[in-house]
Amino acid sequence: MSIFFVLVQQNFDVVWCRGKVEEKIFWPWLESMKVNGLKFRDNKMVTDFMVNEDTGCISGVVCGQEIYEADAFILAVGVSTLQSTVISSSALQSRQEFLNVLSLDTIDVLSVKLWFDRKVEIPKKANVCSGFDDSTGWTFFDLNSIYDECKEESATVLEAEFYNATWVLLLSDEQIVAKVVSYLSMCIKEFQEAIVLQHTVARFPKSATHFFPGSYKYMLWGSTTFPNLFMAGDWIVTRHGSWSQEKAYVTGLEAANRVIDYLGGLLVVGNESGIVLHDGIIDGLLHLDLETTIGLQAVAARAMEGLEI
């Protein structure tokens, strides 16, 4: 993967969110949709699907003892969540494409935010690191340069993220902080004298897709063998050139377009995905009422967030 980025993507633009993504983007976005009448069913775990034997279409989603009926469905979930659903769903187990998902893998992620007692000059806002141990890669970000709320801080605030961090998740918060500081000190020697005044540690087991050699053949496309069941997420196969969160967002938009196409809507051909964006709002669809447009925004938002619709 590192070879791909070095050799293929020599030059590209990066835009960092100027604060926490959930606070700056997701929460206001979801609230605006609620104001316009969209309903969210929170804390519901999908356990199975109802299938119309005559049409082969999904007629309802089963969440424990509750069933929600709809004309079309989108699974905007990560690999581990879908694997759990497949294990409990006789409907999904009937299709080889979903059984293939059980052959995919995920990795654990650790996020650490540190507040130091002094200002340490960090040359780059974002830093990708490796070579500190055999299995874990990590990044760290200078939040003083990225977050509006940290720009006026007199001391350094940074966030580090560790990937494939299974063994690190087992450590105590204090052990994790000590390890992060030791790693930082190897990159920037001024951290050797800096003292951590405050820290937050967040563990995310099985939260990121493991793209290993041969995994492509087990991944799903945006359309499935159920005519009205569609997929979105950063691991869904697409011909668009996006990656990571951007790919999750794009596949969410593609899934929304597929729903409209399935229901007989009219698409305006924009870019290669058939999607046109205007000021962050879906603008490539004609003859849609407000509720439908809001729903499409929800699909894109949920795909990026890794939640279920």
C-alpha positions in Angstrom: 0.0 0.0 0.0 2.8 2.4 0.8 4.4 1.7 -2.6 1.0 2.6 -4.2 0.9 6.0 -2.5 4.5 6.8 -3.2 4.6 5.7 -6.9 1.1 6.4 -8.1 0.0 9.4 -6.1 3.0 11.7 -6.4 1.0 14.9 -6.0 -2.4 15.4 -4.4 -4.4 17.8 -2.3 -5.4 17.1 1.3 -7.9 19.0 3.3 -8.1 18.4 7.1 -11.2 19.1 9.1 -10.7 22.1 11.3 -12.1 20.3 14.4 -13.6 16.9 15.3 -15.4 15.5 12.3 -18.4 14.5 14.3 -18.8 18.0 15.8 -18.0 20.0 12.6 -19.8 17.8 10.0 -21.8 14.8 11.2 -23.8 16.2 14.2 -24.9 19.4 12.4 -25.7 17.4 9.2 -27.8 14.8 11.1 -29.6 17.5 13.0 -30.5 19.4 9.8 -32.0 16.2 8.4 -34.0 15.6 11.6 -35.4 19.1 11.4 -36.6 18.3 7.8 -38.4 15.2 9.0 -36.0 12.4 8.5 -36.3 9.7 11.3 -33.3 7.8 12.6 -33.7 4.5 14.4 -30.7 4.5 16.7 -29.4 1.5 18.7 -31.0 -1.0 16.4 -29.0 -4.1 15.4 -29.9 -5.7 12.1 -30.3 -9.5 12.7 -32.0 -10.6 9.4 -33.9 -9.6 6.3 -37.4 -10.5 5.1 -37.3 -11.8 1.5 -40.2 -11.7 -1.0 -40.0 -15.2 -2.5 -41.9 -14.1 -5.7 -39.7 -11.1 -6.5 -36.4 -12.0 -4.8 -36.4 -8.6 -3.2 -35.9 -7.6 0.4 -39.2 -6.6 1.9 -38.1 -5.8 5.4 -35.2 -5.5 7.8 -35.3 -7.4 11.1 -34.0 -5.8 14.2 -34.5 -8.3 17.0 -38.3 -8.4 17.5 -39.0 -5.4 15.2 -39.4 -5.4 11.4 -39.0 -2.3 9.3 -40.5 -2.4 5.8 -39.2 -0.3 2.9 -39.0 -0.3 -0.9 -35.2 -0.3 -1.0 -32.3 -0.9 1.5 -28.7 0.2 1.8 -26.2 -1.4 4.1 -23.6 1.3 4.9 -21.6 -0.7 7.4 -18.0 -1.8 8.0 -16.7 -5.3 7.4 -17.0 -6.6 11.0 -20.6 -5.3 11.4 -21.7 -7.0 8.1 -20.0 -10.2 9.2 -22.0 -10.2 12.4 -25.2 -9.7 10.4 -24.3 -12.5 8.0 -23.8 -14.9 10.9 -27.3 -14.1 12.2 -29.1 -13.7 8.9 -30.5 -16.8 7.0 -31.3 -14.4 4.1 -27.8 -13.2 3.6 -26.4 -16.7 4.2 -28.4 -17.8 1.1 -26.1 -15.7 -1.2 -22.5 -16.6 -1.8 -21.4 -13.0 -2.2 -22.3 -12.4 1.5 -20.7 -15.6 2.6 -17.5 -14.4 0.9 -17.5 -11.4 3.3 -16.7 -13.8 6.1 -13.2 -14.3 4.5 -12.4 -10.6 4.9 -10.5 -9.2 7.9 -10.4 -6.1 10.0 -7.7 -4.4 12.2 -7.9 -2.6 15.5 -7.3 1.1 15.8 -6.1 3.2 18.7 -6.5 7.0 19.0 -4.5 9.0 21.6 -4.9 12.8 22.2 -2.1 14.5 24.2 -1.8 17.9 25.8 1.8 18.9 26.7 3.2 21.4 29.1 5.1 23.3 26.4 5.1 24.2 22.7 7.1 21.8 20.6 7.7 22.7 17.0 6.3 20.0 14.6 7.5 20.6 11.1 4.6 18.9 9.4 0.9 19.0 10.2 0.4 15.3 9.4 3.0 12.6 9.8 3.0 8.9 8.8 5.4 6.7 10.8 6.5 3.1 10.7 9.5 0.9 11.7 9.0 1.3 15.5 7.7 -2.3 15.8 7.0 -5.2 13.4 3.3 -4.9 13.0 1.9 -1.5 13.9 1.8 1.6 11.8 0.9 5.0 13.2 0.3 8.7 12.4 0.3 11.8 14.4 -1.3 15.2 13.8 -0.4 18.7 15.0 -3.8 19.9 16.2 -2.4 23.4 16.9 -2.1 23.8 13.1 -5.3 22.0 12.2 -8.0 22.6 14.8 -9.4 26.1 15.2 -9.9 25.5 18.9 -6.2 24.6 19.4 -4.6 27.5 17.4 -4.3 29.8 20.4 -3.0 27.1 22.8 0.3 28.0 24.4 1.4 24.4 24.5 1.3 21.5 22.0 -1.8 19.5 21.4 -1.5 16.5 19.1 -3.3 13.3 18.2 -1.8 9.9 17.3 -3.5 7.0 15.7 -2.2 3.4 15.7 -3.3 0.8 13.1 -3.2 -3.0 13.4 -2.9 -2.1 17.1 -4.3 -5.3 18.7 -1.5 -5.7 21.3 -1.5 -2.0 22.1 -5.2 -2.0 22.9 -4.4 -4.3 25.8 -2.1 -1.8 27.5 -3.3 0.6 30.2 -3.9 4.2 29.3 -0.7 5.2 31.2 1.4 2.6 29.3 0.0 3.7 26.0 0.8 7.4 26.7 4.3 6.5 27.7 4.8 4.5 24.5 3.4 7.3 22.4 5.7 9.9 24.0 8.7 7.6 23.5 7.9 7.2 19.8 7.4 10.9 19.4 10.8 11.5 21.0 12.4 9.4 18.4 10.8 11.6 15.7 11.3 15.0 17.4 13.8 15.1 20.2 12.1 18.0 22.0 9.4 15.7 23.2 12.0 14.0 25.4 11.6 16.9 27.9 7.9 17.6 27.4 5.4 16.5 30.0 1.9 15.2 29.3 -0.6 17.2 31.3 -3.8 15.6 29.9 -4.6 12.7 27.7 -7.6 10.8 26.2 -7.3 7.3 24.8 -10.0 5.7 22.5 -9.9 2.0 21.5 -11.7 0.9 18.3 -11.4 -2.9 17.9 -12.0 -4.4 14.5 -12.9 -1.0 13.1 -10.8 -0.6 10.0 -10.8 -2.7 6.8 -7.7 -4.9 6.3 -6.8 -4.7 2.6 -4.6 -7.8 2.3 -3.4 -9.5 -0.9 -6.3 -11.6 -2.3 -9.0 -9.8 -0.4 -10.4 -8.0 -3.4 -12.3 -11.2 -4.6 -14.2 -11.3 -1.4 -15.4 -7.7 -1.4 -18.9 -6.6 -2.4 -20.0 -4.3 -5.2 -22.5 -1.6 -4.7 -25.3 -3.7 -6.2 -26.1 -7.1 -4.8 -28.1 -10.2 -6.1 -31.0 -8.8 -4.1 -32.4 -6.3 -6.6 -33.3 -3.7 -4.0 -30.3 -4.1 -1.5 -27.3 -1.9 -2.1 -24.0 -1.4 -0.4 -21.8 1.5 0.7 -18.5 1.8 2.5 -14.8 2.3 2.1 -14.4 -1.4 1.3 -17.0 -1.6 -1.5 -15.7 -2.1 -5.0 -16.1 1.0 -7.2 -14.5 2.3 -10.3 -14.3 5.8 -8.8 -10.7 6.7 -7.8 -11.4 7.7 -4.2 -10.0 6.1 -1.1 -10.8 5.8 2.6 -13.5 8.2 4.0 -13.8 9.8 0.5 -14.6 6.4 -0.9 -17.2 5.7 1.8 -18.8 9.0 0.9 -18.7 8.4 -2.9 -20.1 4.9 -2.5 -22.9 6.3 -0.3 -23.8 8.7 -3.1 -23.6 5.9 -5.7 -25.9 3.7 -3.5 -28.4 6.6 -3.3 -28.3 7.0 -7.1 -28.9 3.2 -7.4 -32.0 3.4 -5.1 -33.4 6.3 -7.2 -32.7 4.4 -10.4 -34.3 1.2 -9.0 -37.4 3.2 -8.0 -37.6 4.8 -11.4 -36.0 8.2 -10.8 -34.1 10.3 -13.3 -30.4 10.8 -12.9 -28.4 13.7 -14.3 -25.1 12.4 -15.6 -22.4 14.4 -13.9 -19.0 12.9 -13.3 -18.0 9.2 -13.9 -20.2 8.1 -11.0 -23.3 9.9 -12.3 -23.2 12.2 -9.3 -23.2 16.0 -9.2 -22.4 17.8 -5.9 -23.1 21.4 -5.2 -21.9 23.0 -1.9 -21.8 19.6 -0.3 -25.4 18.8 -1.2 -26.6 16.2 -3.7 -27.6 18.2 -6.8 -27.6 15.7 -9.6 -31.1 14.4 -9.3 -34.3 15.8 -10.9 -37.9 15.5 -9.9 -37.2 14.6 -6.3 -39.0 15.9 -3.3 -37.2 17.3 -0.3 -37.6 14.2 1.8 -35.9 12.1 -0.9 -33.0 14.5 -1.2 -32.5 14.6 2.5 -32.6 10.8 2.6 -29.8 10.7 0.0 -27.7 13.0 2.2 -28.3 10.6 5.1 -27.0 7.7 3.0 -23.7 9.5 2.3 -23.4 10.6 5.9 -24.1 7.1 7.3 -21.7 5.5 4.8 -18.8 7.7 6.0 -19.8 7.2 9.6 -19.9 3.4 9.2 -23.5 3.2 10.6 -26.5 1.3 9.4 -29.5 2.6 7.5 
